[in-house]
Amino acid sequence: MKPESVLRATTILAAAASLVLSVWLYFQSNSVEDRLNGIYVGVWVPSILALGAFLLAGSGKKG
């Protein structure tokens, strides 16, 4: 596999895992303070996707 393909797949899997974890944390909690953990983890999703896009743009072919 190409390194770009591995990076793309890893980014998507990490963002999906973060989304699933945030939904699970949000709905399994019993108090408002605990629900904030789910929201906090949910904020990671766009950050992970932005990091992946940044790394993929930097690995573009030069020449």
N, C-alpha and C positions, 0 to 999 in steps of 0.2 A: 504494500500500500504506500501511496505517496504521503509524505509528511503533512501536506495540506489537508488531505482527506482525514488523516488521523486527528489533526487539530480541529477540524470542522466537526467530526463526530464526537470528540471529547467535549467540545464546547456545548453542543446540543444536549448531550447526555448529562452534563453537569447542571445546565439550566433546568432541564426537565426534573432531575433529582431534587433540586432546590425548590421547584414549584410543588412537587408532591410532598416534600417534607414540610413546607410552609402550610399547606392545606391540612395536613395531618396534625401539626402542632396547634393550629388555630382551632380545629374542631374537637380535639381531644381534651382541651383545657377546660377548667372549671371556673376560672376567675378571669377578670378583665386583664390583670397583670400578666397572666400566663398567655393570654391571646396575643399580647404584644410581641411575644417571641415568634409566633407564626407570621405576624406582619413584618417583623425584622428580617426573618429568613426570606420572606417573599420579595423584599427589596434587593436581595442578591441577584435575582434572575436577570434584570436588565444590566446589572454590572458585569455579570459573567458573559452575557452576550456581547456587550461593548468591548470587553477585554479580548474575546475571541475575534471580533471584527478587526480590532486594532492589530492583533498579532497576524491575522491573515493578510491585512493590507501591507504590513511590513515585510511579509515574506514573498511579496510579488516579484515577478521576474524583472530584473534590471538589465537593460541592455538594448 
